[in-house]
Structure formats: C-alpha cells, structure tokens
Amino acid sequence: MAQFTYSDLVAMDLGKLGTAVSDWKAMAGELSRLTTSVRDGLAKKAAGARWQGVNATVTREFVGKTAKEFTDLQGEARA
C-alpha cells in the first residue's frame, strides 16, 4: 500500500466529500419524511382495516414488516 503523507493531506480536495455529506443529510431527511408517511398512513390504515381471509393476513403482515424496515433504515441513515 502506498504511503499517505502530510503533503497529500494538505493538497487533498475535500469538496466532493462535503457534497456527499450534504447529499446524505438530504436523503436522510427525505427518508424521515417518508417513514412518517408510511407509519402514520399506510401502516395505520392496514392495521385498522377490516379485511378477511388469508390474503388479508398476508397483506397486513407485509405492510407491517415494510413499515418496520423503513423505520430501521431511517435509524441507520441518521447514525
């Protein structure tokens, strides 16, 4: 592996890193908004629906698991 020197560090352009950080913050904010929408909209409606049959159970479970995945993903993005 090549040596990384102080001169390399001083000459390094960190503009792209700043852009990446800014983009990540924007994405995390949008993910937060989307997670709230999924939790308060889709998941709440699915949990309160009066469906019947096997498909209803499968759909309700799928929506619940998907909402949890959004919540987990938002937590990882914030971390």
PyMOL Python script that loads the backbone (N, CA, C, O; Angstrom):
from pymol import cmd

cmd.read_pdbstr("""\
ATOM      1  N   MET A   1       0.844  -1.168   0.000  1.00  0.00           N
ATOM      2  CA  MET A   1       0.000   0.000   0.000  1.00  0.00           C
ATOM      3  C   MET A   1       0.898   1.243   0.000  1.00  0.00           C
ATOM      4  O   MET A   1       1.928   1.266   0.673  1.00  0.00           O
ATOM      5  N   ALA A   2       0.511   2.255  -0.742  1.00  0.00           N
ATOM      6  CA  ALA A   2       1.300   3.481  -0.850  1.00  0.00           C
ATOM      7  C   ALA A   2       1.225   4.285   0.440  1.00  0.00           C
ATOM      8  O   ALA A   2       0.244   4.209   1.180  1.00  0.00           O
ATOM      9  N   GLN A   3       2.263   5.047   0.693  1.00  0.00           N
ATOM     10  CA  GLN A   3       2.309   5.903   1.884  1.00  0.00           C
ATOM     11  C   GLN A   3       1.460   7.153   1.654  1.00  0.00           C
ATOM     12  O   GLN A   3       1.474   7.728   0.566  1.00  0.00           O
ATOM     13  N   PHE A   4       0.742   7.556   2.655  1.00  0.00           N
ATOM     14  CA  PHE A   4      -0.060   8.779   2.619  1.00  0.00           C
ATOM     15  C   PHE A   4       0.692   9.808   3.454  1.00  0.00           C
ATOM     16  O   PHE A   4       0.923   9.598   4.645  1.00  0.00           O
ATOM     17  N   THR A   5       1.069  10.907   2.837  1.00  0.00           N
ATOM     18  CA  THR A   5       1.909  11.889   3.524  1.00  0.00           C
ATOM     19  C   THR A   5       1.108  13.114   3.937  1.00  0.00           C
ATOM     20  O   THR A   5      -0.037  13.303   3.527  1.00  0.00           O
ATOM     21  N   TYR A   6       1.738  13.936   4.756  1.00  0.00           N
ATOM     22  CA  TYR A   6       1.133  15.191   5.182  1.00  0.00           C
ATOM     23  C   TYR A   6       0.856  16.084   3.977  1.00  0.00           C
ATOM     24  O   TYR A   6      -0.185  16.738   3.916  1.00  0.00           O
ATOM     25  N   SER A   7       1.761  16.112   3.039  1.00  0.00           N
ATOM     26  CA  SER A   7       1.570  16.912   1.825  1.00  0.00           C
ATOM     27  C   SER A   7       0.355  16.436   1.038  1.00  0.00           C
ATOM     28  O   SER A   7      -0.388  17.245   0.482  1.00  0.00           O
ATOM     29  N   ASP A   8       0.160  15.136   0.993  1.00  0.00           N
ATOM     30  CA  ASP A   8      -1.023  14.586   0.330  1.00  0.00           C
ATOM     31  C   ASP A   8      -2.297  15.083   1.016  1.00  0.00           C
ATOM     32  O   ASP A   8      -3.268  15.449   0.353  1.00  0.00           O
ATOM     33  N   LEU A   9      -2.281  15.093   2.323  1.00  0.00           N
ATOM     34  CA  LEU A   9      -3.430  15.529   3.098  1.00  0.00           C
ATOM     35  C   LEU A   9      -3.732  17.010   2.879  1.00  0.00           C
ATOM     36  O   LEU A   9      -4.890  17.393   2.707  1.00  0.00           O
ATOM     37  N   VAL A  10      -2.698  17.835   2.885  1.00  0.00           N
ATOM     38  CA  VAL A  10      -2.864  19.270   2.694  1.00  0.00           C
ATOM     39  C   VAL A  10      -3.392  19.573   1.292  1.00  0.00           C
ATOM     40  O   VAL A  10      -4.201  20.485   1.125  1.00  0.00           O
ATOM     41  N   ALA A  11      -2.955  18.835   0.303  1.00  0.00           N
ATOM     42  CA  ALA A  11      -3.341  19.072  -1.085  1.00  0.00           C
ATOM     43  C   ALA A  11      -4.693  18.450  -1.448  1.00  0.00           C
ATOM     44  O   ALA A  11      -5.218  18.692  -2.535  1.00  0.00           O
ATOM     45  N   MET A  12      -5.242  17.668  -0.559  1.00  0.00           N
ATOM     46  CA  MET A  12      -6.471  16.941  -0.858  1.00  0.00           C
ATOM     47  C   MET A  12      -7.653  17.898  -1.022  1.00  0.00           C
ATOM     48  O   MET A  12      -7.834  18.819  -0.225  1.00  0.00           O
ATOM     49  N   ASP A  13      -8.455  17.669  -2.064  1.00  0.00           N
ATOM     50  CA  ASP A  13      -9.667  18.440  -2.312  1.00  0.00           C
ATOM     51  C   ASP A  13     -10.830  17.734  -1.611  1.00  0.00           C
ATOM     52  O   ASP A  13     -11.217  16.632  -2.000  1.00  0.00           O
ATOM     53  N   LEU A  14     -11.378  18.365  -0.588  1.00  0.00           N
ATOM     54  CA  LEU A  14     -12.462  17.754   0.185  1.00  0.00           C
ATOM     55  C   LEU A  14     -13.839  18.219  -0.278  1.00  0.00           C
ATOM     56  O   LEU A  14     -14.839  17.936   0.381  1.00  0.00           O
ATOM     57  N   GLY A  15     -13.902  18.923  -1.394  1.00  0.00           N
ATOM     58  CA  GLY A  15     -15.181  19.409  -1.914  1.00  0.00           C
ATOM     59  C   GLY A  15     -16.164  18.294  -2.198  1.00  0.00           C
ATOM     60  O   GLY A  15     -17.348  18.410  -1.883  1.00  0.00           O
ATOM     61  N   LYS A  16     -15.682  17.211  -2.794  1.00  0.00           N
ATOM     62  CA  LYS A  16     -16.566  16.087  -3.114  1.00  0.00           C
ATOM     63  C   LYS A  16     -17.085  15.423  -1.848  1.00  0.00           C
ATOM     64  O   LYS A  16     -18.226  14.963  -1.807  1.00  0.00           O
ATOM     65  N   LEU A  17     -16.259  15.373  -0.826  1.00  0.00           N
ATOM     66  CA  LEU A  17     -16.692  14.798   0.447  1.00  0.00           C
ATOM     67  C   LEU A  17     -17.798  15.662   1.064  1.00  0.00           C
ATOM     68  O   LEU A  17     -18.778  15.134   1.589  1.00  0.00           O
ATOM     69  N   GLY A  18     -17.639  16.977   1.002  1.00  0.00           N
ATOM     70  CA  GLY A  18     -18.659  17.891   1.506  1.00  0.00           C
ATOM     71  C   GLY A  18     -19.976  17.731   0.762  1.00  0.00           C
ATOM     72  O   GLY A  18     -21.050  17.769   1.364  1.00  0.00           O
ATOM     73  N   THR A  19     -19.886  17.554  -0.541  1.00  0.00           N
ATOM     74  CA  THR A  19     -21.090  17.333  -1.352  1.00  0.00           C
ATOM     75  C   THR A  19     -21.763  16.024  -0.962  1.00  0.00           C
ATOM     76  O   THR A  19     -22.988  15.958  -0.855  1.00  0.00           O
ATOM     77  N   ALA A  20     -20.969  14.991  -0.752  1.00  0.00           N
ATOM     78  CA  ALA A  20     -21.528  13.690  -0.361  1.00  0.00           C
ATOM     79  C   ALA A  20     -22.229  13.784   0.990  1.00  0.00           C
ATOM     80  O   ALA A  20     -23.301  13.209   1.176  1.00  0.00           O
ATOM     81  N   VAL A  21     -21.629  14.504   1.926  1.00  0.00           N
ATOM     82  CA  VAL A  21     -22.246  14.671   3.249  1.00  0.00           C
ATOM     83  C   VAL A  21     -23.564  15.427   3.118  1.00  0.00           C
ATOM     84  O   VAL A  21     -24.562  15.056   3.736  1.00  0.00           O
ATOM     85  N   SER A  22     -23.566  16.459   2.334  1.00  0.00           N
ATOM     86  CA  SER A  22     -24.779  17.251   2.117  1.00  0.00           C
ATOM     87  C   SER A  22     -25.884  16.402   1.477  1.00  0.00           C
ATOM     88  O   SER A  22     -27.042  16.462   1.889  1.00  0.00           O
ATOM     89  N   ASP A  23     -25.514  15.622   0.479  1.00  0.00           N
ATOM     90  CA  ASP A  23     -26.487  14.739  -0.179  1.00  0.00           C
ATOM     91  C   ASP A  23     -27.042  13.703   0.789  1.00  0.00           C
ATOM     92  O   ASP A  23     -28.235  13.399   0.768  1.00  0.00           O
ATOM     93  N   TRP A  24     -26.165  13.158   1.643  1.00  0.00           N
ATOM     94  CA  TRP A  24     -26.606  12.143   2.607  1.00  0.00           C
ATOM     95  C   TRP A  24     -27.590  12.755   3.611  1.00  0.00           C
ATOM     96  O   TRP A  24     -28.588  12.124   3.958  1.00  0.00           O
ATOM     97  N   LYS A  25     -27.318  13.968   4.077  1.00  0.00           N
ATOM     98  CA  LYS A  25     -28.229  14.639   5.011  1.00  0.00           C
ATOM     99  C   LYS A  25     -29.586  14.871   4.364  1.00  0.00           C
ATOM    100  O   LYS A  25     -30.623  14.679   4.999  1.00  0.00           O
ATOM    101  N   ALA A  26     -29.579  15.283   3.102  1.00  0.00           N
ATOM    102  CA  ALA A  26     -30.840  15.498   2.388  1.00  0.00           C
ATOM    103  C   ALA A  26     -31.606  14.186   2.245  1.00  0.00           C
ATOM    104  O   ALA A  26     -32.822  14.153   2.431  1.00  0.00           O
ATOM    105  N   MET A  27     -30.901  13.110   1.916  1.00  0.00           N
ATOM    106  CA  MET A  27     -31.543  11.813   1.765  1.00  0.00           C
ATOM    107  C   MET A  27     -32.110  11.326   3.099  1.00  0.00           C
ATOM    108  O   MET A  27     -33.219  10.794   3.142  1.00  0.00           O
ATOM    109  N   ALA A  28     -31.367  11.503   4.171  1.00  0.00           N
ATOM    110  CA  ALA A  28     -31.844  11.094   5.496  1.00  0.00           C
ATOM    111  C   ALA A  28     -33.100  11.882   5.876  1.00  0.00           C
ATOM    112  O   ALA A  28     -34.019  11.329   6.480  1.00  0.00           O
ATOM    113  N   GLY A  29     -33.142  13.167   5.526  1.00  0.00           N
ATOM    114  CA  GLY A  29     -34.332  13.974   5.799  1.00  0.00           C
ATOM    115  C   GLY A  29     -35.538  13.496   5.017  1.00  0.00           C
ATOM    116  O   GLY A  29     -36.642  13.419   5.557  1.00  0.00           O
ATOM    117  N   GLU A  30     -35.336  13.176   3.750  1.00  0.00           N
ATOM    118  CA  GLU A  30     -36.437  12.658   2.927  1.00  0.00           C
ATOM    119  C   GLU A  30     -36.892  11.289   3.435  1.00  0.00           C
ATOM    120  O   GLU A  30     -38.085  10.985   3.433  1.00  0.00           O
ATOM    121  N   LEU A  31     -35.947  10.476   3.864  1.00  0.00           N
ATOM    122  CA  LEU A  31     -36.289   9.166   4.406  1.00  0.00           C
ATOM    123  C   LEU A  31     -37.094   9.312   5.682  1.00  0.00           C
ATOM    124  O   LEU A  31     -38.010   8.526   5.925  1.00  0.00           O
ATOM    125  N   SER A  32     -36.776  10.290   6.495  1.00  0.00           N
ATOM    126  CA  SER A  32     -37.536  10.550   7.714  1.00  0.00           C
ATOM    127  C   SER A  32     -38.979  10.925   7.375  1.00  0.00           C
ATOM    128  O   SER A  32     -39.920  10.440   8.003  1.00  0.00           O
ATOM    129  N   ARG A  33     -39.138  11.789   6.379  1.00  0.00           N
ATOM    130  CA  ARG A  33     -40.481  12.197   5.953  1.00  0.00           C
ATOM    131  C   ARG A  33     -41.262  10.997   5.418  1.00  0.00           C
ATOM    132  O   ARG A  33     -42.439  10.823   5.732  1.00  0.00           O
ATOM    133  N   LEU A  34     -40.602  10.180   4.614  1.00  0.00           N
ATOM    134  CA  LEU A  34     -41.240   9.006   4.045  1.00  0.00           C
ATOM    135  C   LEU A  34     -41.607   7.991   5.128  1.00  0.00           C
ATOM    136  O   LEU A  34     -42.678   7.387   5.071  1.00  0.00           O
ATOM    137  N   THR A  35     -40.738   7.805   6.098  1.00  0.00           N
ATOM    138  CA  THR A  35     -41.013   6.870   7.193  1.00  0.00           C
ATOM    139  C   THR A  35     -42.239   7.307   7.979  1.00  0.00           C
ATOM    140  O   THR A  35     -43.081   6.481   8.332  1.00  0.00           O
ATOM    141  N   THR A  36     -42.341   8.587   8.251  1.00  0.00           N
ATOM    142  CA  THR A  36     -43.516   9.107   8.958  1.00  0.00           C
ATOM    143  C   THR A  36     -44.778   8.864   8.143  1.00  0.00           C
ATOM    144  O   THR A  36     -45.812   8.482   8.693  1.00  0.00           O
ATOM    145  N   SER A  37     -44.698   9.082   6.851  1.00  0.00           N
ATOM    146  CA  SER A  37     -45.843   8.863   5.968  1.00  0.00           C
ATOM    147  C   SER A  37     -46.258   7.392   5.952  1.00  0.00           C
ATOM    148  O   SER A  37     -47.448   7.078   5.998  1.00  0.00           O
ATOM    149  N   VAL A  38     -45.284   6.502   5.888  1.00  0.00           N
ATOM    150  CA  VAL A  38     -45.582   5.062   5.881  1.00  0.00           C
ATOM    151  C   VAL A  38     -46.203   4.644   7.209  1.00  0.00           C
ATOM    152  O   VAL A  38     -47.206   3.930   7.233  1.00  0.00           O
ATOM    153  N   ARG A  39     -45.605   5.091   8.314  1.00  0.00           N
ATOM    154  CA  ARG A  39     -46.075   4.698   9.635  1.00  0.00           C
ATOM    155  C   ARG A  39     -47.465   5.258   9.935  1.00  0.00           C
ATOM    156  O   ARG A  39     -48.349   4.525  10.379  1.00  0.00           O
ATOM    157  N   ASP A  40     -47.657   6.556   9.693  1.00  0.00           N
ATOM    158  CA  ASP A  40     -48.913   7.212  10.049  1.00  0.00           C
ATOM    159  C   ASP A  40     -49.997   7.045   8.992  1.00  0.00           C
ATOM    160  O   ASP A  40     -51.175   7.269   9.270  1.00  0.00           O
ATOM    161  N   GLY A  41     -49.614   6.660   7.801  1.00  0.00           N
ATOM    162  CA  GLY A  41     -50.595   6.480   6.736  1.00  0.00           C
ATOM    163  C   GLY A  41     -50.840   5.020   6.431  1.00  0.00           C
ATOM    164  O   GLY A  41     -51.828   4.435   6.874  1.00  0.00           O
ATOM    165  N   LEU A  42     -49.945   4.448   5.683  1.00  0.00           N
ATOM    166  CA  LEU A  42     -50.115   3.088   5.181  1.00  0.00           C
ATOM    167  C   LEU A  42     -50.254   2.050   6.294  1.00  0.00           C
ATOM    168  O   LEU A  42     -51.192   1.252   6.281  1.00  0.00           O
ATOM    169  N   ALA A  43     -49.330   2.055   7.254  1.00  0.00           N
ATOM    170  CA  ALA A  43     -49.355   1.033   8.317  1.00  0.00           C
ATOM    171  C   ALA A  43     -50.585   1.190   9.206  1.00  0.00           C
ATOM    172  O   ALA A  43     -51.203   0.199   9.596  1.00  0.00           O
ATOM    173  N   LYS A  44     -50.936   2.416   9.523  1.00  0.00           N
ATOM    174  CA  LYS A  44     -52.104   2.652  10.370  1.00  0.00           C
ATOM    175  C   LYS A  44     -53.380   2.196   9.668  1.00  0.00           C
ATOM    176  O   LYS A  44     -54.250   1.590  10.294  1.00  0.00           O
ATOM    177  N   LYS A  45     -53.496   2.480   8.384  1.00  0.00           N
ATOM    178  CA  LYS A  45     -54.672   2.047   7.620  1.00  0.00           C
ATOM    179  C   LYS A  45     -54.734   0.535   7.510  1.00  0.00           C
ATOM    180  O   LYS A  45     -55.808  -0.055   7.628  1.00  0.00           O
ATOM    181  N   ALA A  46     -53.591  -0.097   7.284  1.00  0.00           N
ATOM    182  CA  ALA A  46     -53.561  -1.561   7.164  1.00  0.00           C
ATOM    183  C   ALA A  46     -53.934  -2.224   8.484  1.00  0.00           C
ATOM    184  O   ALA A  46     -54.654  -3.222   8.504  1.00  0.00           O
ATOM    185  N   ALA A  47     -53.440  -1.664   9.587  1.00  0.00           N
ATOM    186  CA  ALA A  47     -53.746  -2.250  10.900  1.00  0.00           C
ATOM    187  C   ALA A  47     -55.220  -2.075  11.257  1.00  0.00           C
ATOM    188  O   ALA A  47     -55.797  -2.931  11.927  1.00  0.00           O
ATOM    189  N   GLY A  48     -55.830  -0.985  10.822  1.00  0.00           N
ATOM    190  CA  GLY A  48     -57.227  -0.717  11.162  1.00  0.00           C
ATOM    191  C   GLY A  48     -58.232  -1.265  10.168  1.00  0.00           C
ATOM    192  O   GLY A  48     -59.436  -1.188  10.412  1.00  0.00           O
ATOM    193  N   ALA A  49     -57.773  -1.814   9.054  1.00  0.00           N
ATOM    194  CA  ALA A  49     -58.684  -2.326   8.033  1.00  0.00           C
ATOM    195  C   ALA A  49     -59.384  -3.589   8.511  1.00  0.00           C
ATOM    196  O   ALA A  49     -58.827  -4.372   9.280  1.00  0.00           O
ATOM    197  N   ARG A  50     -60.591  -3.771   8.052  1.00  0.00           N
ATOM    198  CA  ARG A  50     -61.364  -4.962   8.415  1.00  0.00           C
ATOM    199  C   ARG A  50     -61.386  -5.927   7.238  1.00  0.00           C
ATOM    200  O   ARG A  50     -62.422  -6.155   6.614  1.00  0.00           O
ATOM    201  N   TRP A  51     -60.222  -6.483   6.953  1.00  0.00           N
ATOM    202  CA  TRP A  51     -60.098  -7.426   5.860  1.00  0.00           C
ATOM    203  C   TRP A  51     -60.398  -8.820   6.382  1.00  0.00           C
ATOM    204  O   TRP A  51     -60.345  -9.094   7.581  1.00  0.00           O
ATOM    205  N   GLN A  52     -60.712  -9.682   5.437  1.00  0.00           N
ATOM    206  CA  GLN A  52     -60.970 -11.073   5.805  1.00  0.00           C
ATOM    207  C   GLN A  52     -60.214 -11.994   4.867  1.00  0.00           C
ATOM    208  O   GLN A  52     -59.894 -11.626   3.737  1.00  0.00           O
ATOM    209  N   GLY A  53     -59.938 -13.175   5.339  1.00  0.00           N
ATOM    210  CA  GLY A  53     -59.305 -14.176   4.501  1.00  0.00           C
ATOM    211  C   GLY A  53     -57.794 -14.212   4.637  1.00  0.00           C
ATOM    212  O   GLY A  53     -57.188 -13.397   5.333  1.00  0.00           O
ATOM    213  N   VAL A  54     -57.206 -15.182   3.950  1.00  0.00           N
ATOM    214  CA  VAL A  54     -55.767 -15.407   4.022  1.00  0.00           C
ATOM    215  C   VAL A  54     -55.005 -14.228   3.433  1.00  0.00           C
ATOM    216  O   VAL A  54     -53.996 -13.807   3.998  1.00  0.00           O
ATOM    217  N   ASN A  55     -55.460 -13.693   2.323  1.00  0.00           N
ATOM    218  CA  ASN A  55     -54.766 -12.587   1.687  1.00  0.00           C
ATOM    219  C   ASN A  55     -54.721 -11.371   2.604  1.00  0.00           C
ATOM    220  O   ASN A  55     -53.734 -10.634   2.604  1.00  0.00           O
ATOM    221  N   ALA A  56     -55.760 -11.156   3.373  1.00  0.00           N
ATOM    222  CA  ALA A  56     -55.780 -10.019   4.293  1.00  0.00           C
ATOM    223  C   ALA A  56     -54.675 -10.147   5.337  1.00  0.00           C
ATOM    224  O   ALA A  56     -53.987  -9.171   5.638  1.00  0.00           O
ATOM    225  N   THR A  57     -54.506 -11.324   5.882  1.00  0.00           N
ATOM    226  CA  THR A  57     -53.482 -11.560   6.892  1.00  0.00           C
ATOM    227  C   THR A  57     -52.086 -11.365   6.303  1.00  0.00           C
ATOM    228  O   THR A  57     -51.223 -10.739   6.919  1.00  0.00           O
ATOM    229  N   VAL A  58     -51.880 -11.903   5.119  1.00  0.00           N
ATOM    230  CA  VAL A  58     -50.578 -11.787   4.460  1.00  0.00           C
ATOM    231  C   VAL A  58     -50.271 -10.325   4.158  1.00  0.00           C
ATOM    232  O   VAL A  58     -49.157  -9.860   4.395  1.00  0.00           O
ATOM    233  N   THR A  59     -51.247  -9.607   3.640  1.00  0.00           N
ATOM    234  CA  THR A  59     -51.055  -8.200   3.284  1.00  0.00           C
ATOM    235  C   THR A  59     -50.773  -7.361   4.522  1.00  0.00           C
ATOM    236  O   THR A  59     -49.877  -6.517   4.510  1.00  0.00           O
ATOM    237  N   ARG A  60     -51.524  -7.582   5.576  1.00  0.00           N
ATOM    238  CA  ARG A  60     -51.326  -6.825   6.816  1.00  0.00           C
ATOM    239  C   ARG A  60     -49.914  -7.067   7.369  1.00  0.00           C
ATOM    240  O   ARG A  60     -49.246  -6.122   7.788  1.00  0.00           O
ATOM    241  N   GLU A  61     -49.468  -8.302   7.372  1.00  0.00           N
ATOM    242  CA  GLU A  61     -48.110  -8.625   7.841  1.00  0.00           C
ATOM    243  C   GLU A  61     -47.055  -7.964   6.961  1.00  0.00           C
ATOM    244  O   GLU A  61     -46.071  -7.424   7.466  1.00  0.00           O
ATOM    245  N   PHE A  62     -47.259  -8.007   5.646  1.00  0.00           N
ATOM    246  CA  PHE A  62     -46.300  -7.407   4.719  1.00  0.00           C
ATOM    247  C   PHE A  62     -46.180  -5.908   4.954  1.00  0.00           C
ATOM    248  O   PHE A  62     -45.071  -5.375   4.997  1.00  0.00           O
ATOM    249  N   VAL A  63     -47.290  -5.234   5.105  1.00  0.00           N
ATOM    250  CA  VAL A  63     -47.266  -3.792   5.342  1.00  0.00           C
ATOM    251  C   VAL A  63     -46.571  -3.491   6.667  1.00  0.00           C
ATOM    252  O   VAL A  63     -45.784  -2.549   6.745  1.00  0.00           O
ATOM    253  N   GLY A  64     -46.844  -4.263   7.696  1.00  0.00           N
ATOM    254  CA  GLY A  64     -46.200  -4.062   8.996  1.00  0.00           C
ATOM    255  C   GLY A  64     -44.691  -4.253   8.925  1.00  0.00           C
ATOM    256  O   GLY A  64     -43.932  -3.458   9.481  1.00  0.00           O
ATOM    257  N   LYS A  65     -44.258  -5.308   8.241  1.00  0.00           N
ATOM    258  CA  LYS A  65     -42.819  -5.561   8.099  1.00  0.00           C
ATOM    259  C   LYS A  65     -42.143  -4.471   7.270  1.00  0.00           C
ATOM    260  O   LYS A  65     -41.029  -4.048   7.577  1.00  0.00           O
ATOM    261  N   THR A  66     -42.824  -4.022   6.221  1.00  0.00           N
ATOM    262  CA  THR A  66     -42.270  -2.968   5.377  1.00  0.00           C
ATOM    263  C   THR A  66     -42.128  -1.672   6.161  1.00  0.00           C
ATOM    264  O   THR A  66     -41.117  -0.981   6.032  1.00  0.00           O
ATOM    265  N   ALA A  67     -43.121  -1.333   6.967  1.00  0.00           N
ATOM    266  CA  ALA A  67     -43.051  -0.123   7.797  1.00  0.00           C
ATOM    267  C   ALA A  67     -41.884  -0.220   8.776  1.00  0.00           C
ATOM    268  O   ALA A  67     -41.182   0.765   9.003  1.00  0.00           O
ATOM    269  N   LYS A  68     -41.673  -1.393   9.351  1.00  0.00           N
ATOM    270  CA  LYS A  68     -40.543  -1.578  10.271  1.00  0.00           C
ATOM    271  C   LYS A  68     -39.216  -1.415   9.541  1.00  0.00           C
ATOM    272  O   LYS A  68     -38.274  -0.843  10.088  1.00  0.00           O
ATOM    273  N   GLU A  69     -39.133  -1.913   8.311  1.00  0.00           N
ATOM    274  CA  GLU A  69     -37.903  -1.761   7.518  1.00  0.00           C
ATOM    275  C   GLU A  69     -37.600  -0.283   7.266  1.00  0.00           C
ATOM    276  O   GLU A  69     -36.442   0.130   7.323  1.00  0.00           O
ATOM    277  N   PHE A  70     -38.627   0.508   6.990  1.00  0.00           N
ATOM    278  CA  PHE A  70     -38.426   1.944   6.801  1.00  0.00           C
ATOM    279  C   PHE A  70     -37.894   2.583   8.079  1.00  0.00           C
ATOM    280  O   PHE A  70     -36.984   3.411   8.032  1.00  0.00           O
ATOM    281  N   THR A  71     -38.458   2.203   9.209  1.00  0.00           N
ATOM    282  CA  THR A  71     -38.011   2.747  10.496  1.00  0.00           C
ATOM    283  C   THR A  71     -36.553   2.366  10.764  1.00  0.00           C
ATOM    284  O   THR A  71     -35.758   3.203  11.193  1.00  0.00           O
ATOM    285  N   ASP A  72     -36.209   1.113  10.512  1.00  0.00           N
ATOM    286  CA  ASP A  72     -34.829   0.655  10.702  1.00  0.00           C
ATOM    287  C   ASP A  72     -33.866   1.395   9.771  1.00  0.00           C
ATOM    288  O   ASP A  72     -32.785   1.811  10.188  1.00  0.00           O
ATOM    289  N   LEU A  73     -34.265   1.551   8.520  1.00  0.00           N
ATOM    290  CA  LEU A  73     -33.430   2.236   7.541  1.00  0.00           C
ATOM    291  C   LEU A  73     -33.216   3.697   7.928  1.00  0.00           C
ATOM    292  O   LEU A  73     -32.116   4.229   7.775  1.00  0.00           O
ATOM    293  N   GLN A  74     -34.261   4.337   8.425  1.00  0.00           N
ATOM    294  CA  GLN A  74     -34.127   5.727   8.863  1.00  0.00           C
ATOM    295  C   GLN A  74     -33.146   5.826  10.027  1.00  0.00           C
ATOM    296  O   GLN A  74     -32.327   6.744  10.068  1.00  0.00           O
ATOM    297  N   GLY A  75     -33.217   4.903  10.961  1.00  0.00           N
ATOM    298  CA  GLY A  75     -32.278   4.896  12.086  1.00  0.00           C
ATOM    299  C   GLY A  75     -30.839   4.723  11.625  1.00  0.00           C
ATOM    300  O   GLY A  75     -29.936   5.374  12.151  1.00  0.00           O
ATOM    301  N   GLU A  76     -30.622   3.860  10.660  1.00  0.00           N
ATOM    302  CA  GLU A  76     -29.268   3.653  10.133  1.00  0.00           C
ATOM    303  C   GLU A  76     -28.782   4.900   9.400  1.00  0.00           C
ATOM    304  O   GLU A  76     -27.614   5.271   9.515  1.00  0.00           O
ATOM    305  N   ALA A  77     -29.655   5.539   8.657  1.00  0.00           N
ATOM    306  CA  ALA A  77     -29.268   6.740   7.909  1.00  0.00           C
ATOM    307  C   ALA A  77     -28.892   7.878   8.872  1.00  0.00           C
ATOM    308  O   ALA A  77     -27.955   8.631   8.608  1.00  0.00           O
ATOM    309  N   ARG A  78     -29.613   7.996   9.970  1.00  0.00           N
ATOM    310  CA  ARG A  78     -29.293   9.038  10.952  1.00  0.00           C
ATOM    311  C   ARG A  78     -27.990   8.747  11.672  1.00  0.00           C
ATOM    312  O   ARG A  78     -27.247   9.664  12.024  1.00  0.00           O
ATOM    313  N   ALA A  79     -27.713   7.465  11.890  1.00  0.00           N
ATOM    314  CA  ALA A  79     -26.486   7.079  12.590  1.00  0.00           C
ATOM    315  C   ALA A  79     -25.288   7.377  11.723  1.00  0.00           C
ATOM    316  O   ALA A  79     -24.154   7.124  12.129  1.00  0.00           O
TER     317      ALA A  79
END
""", "prot")
cmd.dss("prot")
cmd.show_as("cartoon", "prot")
cmd.util.cbc("prot")
cmd.orient("prot")
